[in-house]
Amino acid sequence: MKKMIALLGLSMLCLAAPKMPEEKCTPLPKEALVLVPGNSLITATPEEGRKLAITLAQHTIHNIQPCLNKLKRGRGKYSNNPADLIQAAQVIAAEFATIAAANNYWKK
């Protein structure tokens, strides 16, 4: 019974809590939302392929969270966390592997 009263009190607090105003979204530019720039994975060199992999990873995040101000606010959290940075690098590595295969590993 005490647990039920405590839960009821907690739920009443949640309902009574003032609602925070919704933050206005500052949209990213349209070019930041293009999933595959140039609509091709073909690059002249591995260096260009690596740059494209980074761009693809960034644009994926931009399409998930298209509000610039929200992206900037979260950057401080993940940019100082080694585990988050390693995960980002893993996403880029997967993108690069796909690009390398599409380019036949730049074999002449």
C-alpha positions, 0 to 999 in steps of 0.5 A: 500500500505504501508503494502504491501511495508513493507511486501515485504521489510521484505520478502526480508530481510528474503531471504537475511539473511545468512544461518546458517550452519547446526549443525552436529548431535551427535547420541544417542546410539542405546540402548537409542532408544529402545522404550520398553526395553526388549520388555515387560512392566512386572516388579517385583515391583512398583518401577521397574515399575516407573523406566521403566515409566521414561525410556519409556518417555525418549526413546520416546523423544530420538526417536523424537530428536535422536541428543544428542547435540540438546537434551543437548542444550534444557535441560537448557530451560525446566529443569528450567521451572516448567510447562515443568517439570510438563508436563514431570511428567504427561507423566511419570504418564501416562506411569506408569498407563499403566505399572501398568495395565499390571502388574495387579497392582502388586496384588499377 
